[in-house]
Amino acid sequence: MAMQSADIEALIKAALPDAKVAIEDLAGDGDHYAATVVSESFRGISRVKQHQIVYAALRGRMGGELHALALQTSAPE
């Protein structure tokens, strides 16, 4: 079962309440998304750790309900 972009955004915002989140459905199939996540929580930590935080927010849905998620993460400028 595919995920809706609003569900992805809600999960990320639940874990990172200050985050600005933009989700794009890359293939129109509800399985392949790109997400841009900007959060103060990311300041001073590696890009790998930032991505791990976002994946953890998705609570195990990667590889199941959500097939692919291209991530861009950063702290606010």
LOBA-374401 format. One line per field, with one value per atom (N, C-alpha, C): x, y, z; atom name; residue in one letter. Coordinates in pm, whole numbers, m for minus. Last residue first. Layout:
BEGIN
X <- (X / ...) $
Y <- (Y / ...) $
Z <- (Z / ...) $
a <- (CA / ...) $
r <- (a / ...) $
END
This chain:
BEGIN
X <- (1931 / 2044 / 2032 / 1846 / 1811 / 1934 / 2011 / 1968 / 1930 / 1889 / 1980 / 1924 / 1849 / 1830 / 1930 / 1690 / 1776 / 1748 / 1632 / 1633 / 1732 / 1412 / 1533 / 1531 / 1274 / 1267 / 1404 / 1076 / 1197 / 1173 / 851 / 956 / 1086 / 654 / 729 / 851 / 562 / 465 / 532 / 866 / 734 / 634 / 1085 / 1097 / 967 / 990 / 1080 / 1095 / 853 / 775 / 862 / 974 / 982 / 905 / 921 / 878 / 870 / 1002 / 908 / 866 / 1196 / 1064 / 958 / 1415 / 1358 / 1217 / 1465 / 1421 / 1359 / 1547 / 1427 / 1376 / 1779 / 1670 / 1540 / 1934 / 1891 / 1776 / 1984 / 1900 / 1850 / 2152 / 2028 / 1932 / 2366 / 2284 / 2150 / 2463 / 2420 / 2328 / 2538 / 2428 / 2374 / 2612 / 2645 / 2520 / 2524 / 2536 / 2554 / 2488 / 2608 / 2619 / 2141 / 2260 / 2373 / 1908 / 2016 / 2147 / 1721 / 1774 / 1893 / 1622 / 1730 / 1794 / 1555 / 1525 / 1648 / 1413 / 1500 / 1460 / 1390 / 1359 / 1462 / 1246 / 1341 / 1297 / 1205 / 1169 / 1284 / 1055 / 1170 / 1121 / 928 / 917 / 1054 / 749 / 880 / 868 / 490 / 598 / 735 / 291 / 282 / 389 / 323 / 272 / 258 / 450 / 305 / 242 / 719 / 670 / 518 / 767 / 852 / 793 / 608 / 586 / 656 / 767 / 733 / 719 / 745 / 741 / 698 / 904 / 844 / 857 / 901 / 905 / 836 / 1062 / 993 / 1012 / 1040 / 1085 / 996 / 971 / 1011 / 1042 / 917 / 808 / 844 / 1006 / 1080 / 979 / 816 / 949 / 1030 / 602 / 580 / 714 / 710 / 681 / 651 / 722 / 845 / 822 / 448 / 541 / 670 / 351 / 302 / 397 / 482 / 506 / 465 / 361 / 506 / 540 / 97 / 131 / 282 / 111 / 70 / 104 / 170 / 273 / 238 / 68 / 36 / 144 / 200 / 179 / 143 / 59 / 138 / 105 / 84 / 0 / 89) $
Y <- (2841 / 2932 / 3056 / 2544 / 2672 / 2759 / 2239 / 2332 / 2462 / 1984 / 2090 / 2163 / 1731 / 1780 / 1890 / 1554 / 1670 / 1725 / 1220 / 1320 / 1432 / 1016 / 1093 / 1210 / 720 / 858 / 922 / 441 / 521 / 664 / 303 / 232 / 312 / 272 / 376 / 311 / 37 / 132 / 239 / m69 / m132 / m40 / 89 / m46 / m122 / 265 / 258 / 113 / 239 / 232 / 228 / 271 / 141 / 130 / 550 / 434 / 303 / 790 / 718 / 584 / 872 / 934 / 860 / 738 / 692 / 749 / 900 / 762 / 705 / 1134 / 1136 / 993 / 1039 / 1097 / 1096 / 968 / 864 / 914 / 1220 / 1126 / 1015 / 1320 / 1390 / 1295 / 1142 / 1141 / 1212 / 1221 / 1083 / 1076 / 1484 / 1458 / 1317 / 1545 / 1502 / 1478 / 1845 / 1700 / 1662 / 2120 / 2062 / 1911 / 2114 / 2198 / 2124 / 1974 / 1921 / 2000 / 2116 / 1994 / 1938 / 2301 / 2344 / 2224 / 2172 / 2174 / 2222 / 2085 / 2185 / 2196 / 1856 / 1876 / 1973 / 1742 / 1841 / 1874 / 1439 / 1522 / 1618 / 1255 / 1336 / 1423 / 921 / 1060 / 1124 / 665 / 728 / 878 / 584 / 499 / 565 / 721 / 710 / 623 / 766 / 634 / 616 / 979 / 981 / 851 / 995 / 911 / 912 / 1175 / 1177 / 1102 / 1388 / 1253 / 1246 / 1575 / 1569 / 1422 / 1777 / 1642 / 1650 / 1968 / 1972 / 1832 / 2108 / 1985 / 2008 / 2241 / 2281 / 2163 / 2150 / 2127 / 2192 / 2153 / 2280 / 2270 / 1883 / 1981 / 2113 / 1601 / 1728 / 1841 / 1404 / 1383 / 1512 / 1517 / 1464 / 1446 / 1571 / 1683 / 1638 / 1309 / 1385 / 1500 / 1244 / 1163 / 1239 / 1441 / 1434 / 1354 / 1375 / 1503 / 1499 / 1127 / 1136 / 1264 / 1208 / 1114 / 1118 / 1366 / 1428 / 1339 / 1179 / 1276 / 1343 / 846 / 979 / 1076 / 528 / 633 / 764 / 217 / 339 / 438 / m118 / 0 / 124) $
Z <- (736 / 710 / 792 / 920 / 858 / 839 / 825 / 929 / 858 / 599 / 639 / 760 / 346 / 481 / 510 / 110 / 123 / 262 / m3 / 103 / 80 / m163 / m185 / m86 / m96 / m51 / m70 / m191 / m209 / m163 / m79 / m150 / m157 / 187 / 116 / 53 / 293 / 238 / 153 / 279 / 280 / 212 / 265 / 213 / 213 / 552 / 437 / 394 / 790 / 666 / 540 / 1038 / 971 / 841 / 1109 / 1188 / 1109 / 1021 / 934 / 994 / 1194 / 1206 / 1125 / 1093 / 1220 / 1239 / 870 / 850 / 977 / 1006 / 922 / 900 / 1133 / 1213 / 1133 / 913 / 1007 / 1093 / 805 / 730 / 822 / 1007 / 972 / 901 / 988 / 1109 / 1084 / 734 / 757 / 879 / 783 / 690 / 710 / 1131 / 995 / 911 / 1312 / 1300 / 1153 / 1325 / 1386 / 1379 / 1310 / 1319 / 1391 / 1311 / 1228 / 1244 / 1451 / 1513 / 1438 / 1279 / 1368 / 1436 / 955 / 1098 / 1177 / 659 / 720 / 866 / 407 / 548 / 606 / 121 / 171 / 313 / m49 / 66 / 96 / m304 / m264 / m149 / m356 / m314 / m299 / m471 / m493 / m467 / m429 / m379 / m386 / m560 / m416 / m353 / m827 / m788 / m637 / m936 / m938 / m892 / m908 / m1017 / m1028 / m696 / m815 / m934 / m502 / m555 / m690 / m256 / m399 / m439 / 31 / m25 / m171 / 268 / 134 / 75 / 587 / 509 / 376 / 850 / 728 / 633 / 1196 / 1058 / 954 / 1458 / 1399 / 1250 / 1524 / 1517 / 1452 / 1437 / 1428 / 1415 / 1467 / 1525 / 1532 / 1334 / 1469 / 1541 / 1085 / 1174 / 1317 / 983 / 1001 / 1100 / 978 / 1056 / 1085 / 800 / 938 / 1027 / 558 / 623 / 770 / 510 / 527 / 602 / 480 / 587 / 616 / 251 / 378 / 497 / 55 / 93 / 226 / 134 / 84 / 133 / 36 / 136 / 66 / m87 / m101 / 11 / 0 / 0 / 0) $
a <- (N / CA / C / N / CA / C / N / CA / C / N / CA / C / N / CA / C / N / CA / C / N / CA / C / N / CA / C / N / CA / C / N / CA / C / N / CA / C / N / CA / C / N / CA / C / N / CA / C / N / CA / C / N / CA / C / N / CA / C / N / CA / C / N / CA / C / N / CA / C / N / CA / C / N / CA / C / N / CA / C / N / CA / C / N / CA / C / N / CA / C / N / CA / C / N / CA / C / N / CA / C / N / CA / C / N / CA / C / N / CA / C / N / CA / C / N / CA / C / N / CA / C / N / CA / C / N / CA / C / N / CA / C / N / CA / C / N / CA / C / N / CA / C / N / CA / C / N / CA / C / N / CA / C / N / CA / C / N / CA / C / N / CA / C / N / CA / C / N / CA / C / N / CA / C / N / CA / C / N / CA / C / N / CA / C / N / CA / C / N / CA / C / N / CA / C / N / CA / C / N / CA / C / N / CA / C / N / CA / C / N / CA / C / N / CA / C / N / CA / C / N / CA / C / N / CA / C / N / CA / C / N / CA / C / N / CA / C / N / CA / C / N / CA / C / N / CA / C / N / CA / C / N / CA / C / N / CA / C / N / CA / C / N / CA / C / N / CA / C) $
r <- (e / e / e / p / p / p / a / a / a / s / s / s / t / t / t / q / q / q / l / l / l / a / a / a / l / l / l / a / a / a / h / h / h / l / l / l / e / e / e / g / g / g / g / g / g / m / m / m / r / r / r / g / g / g / r / r / r / l / l / l / a / a / a / a / a / a / y / y / y / v / v / v / i / i / i / q / q / q / h / h / h / q / q / q / k / k / k / v / v / v / r / r / r / s / s / s / i / i / i / g / g / g / r / r / r / f / f / f / s / s / s / e / e / e / s / s / s / v / v / v / v / v / v / t / t / t / a / a / a / a / a / a / y / y / y / h / h / h / d / d / d / g / g / g / d / d / d / g / g / g / a / a / a / l / l / l / d / d / d / e / e / e / i / i / i / a / a / a / v / v / v / k / k / k / a / a / a / d / d / d / p / p / p / l / l / l / a / a / a / a / a / a / k / k / k / i / i / i / l / l / l / a / a / a / e / e / e / i / i / i / d / d / d / a / a / a / s / s / s / q / q / q / m / m / m / a / a / a / m / m / m) $
END
